Amino acid sequence: MEQKVELLETLKHKIHEEKQEIEQDLSDRIVALEQDVARRNKIIANQKKRIDGLANSEALEQKNEILSQKHNQLCDSIEVMLYCKETNDPMKTPCFTTSGNTVDKEVMEMWIQDGQKDPWNGKPCIEVTKNLLAEDLGILLEQYKAKSQV
């Protein structure tokens, strides 16, 4: 009988140890699964950010295209309104002189070829400056409107 009690106690002890091992194994698996879920959620969040970024870049491209079209329409519509300070002809390609006056690119190139100086300030015309920027065109338009209203 005593042996049976000892055997029963041994079995209870083994069952308790196995139960603890199983619980520890399950606990470790749960932690691993939670970490995996967190990692996957992070990947999903990053992918959502990329998708949102792509949508934003597509929207920006569309806005840029619209602005480009409006800019081209504006430039096309004001081309005949800008007159060369030297020839008083409408300018096809307006450029700034060293004095800040606007002349057609062809006039500026002739001055450079002939070695002439800017007639308004006497400085040599070394190179054709870049075409007018949008803000410069805006200033010229304001000046044109002011002159045409007088």
C-alpha angles and dihedrals in degrees: 000000000000089000090053091052091049091047090049091050091048091050091048090050092049091047090050091049092048090048090053091047091050091047091049091048091049091047091051091049091050091051091049091049091049090051090049091050090049091050092049092047089053090051091049091049091051091049090050089052090051091049091049089048091052091049090050092049091049090051090049091050090052091049091048090051091051091048091048091052092048090047091051091047090050093048092047092050097048098041093095092045095063113083128196111251090219103043102019088226123131109271122237094188112018118206135175122247121217087264092054096253120133122242134161116271091241091058091049091049091051090052090051093049092048093044091237125158130236102275093216100054106009095238117140117259101235103165143357108263120225120281117275118283122233092257090052089052089051091054091048091049091052090050091048092049091049092051094045092052093054 
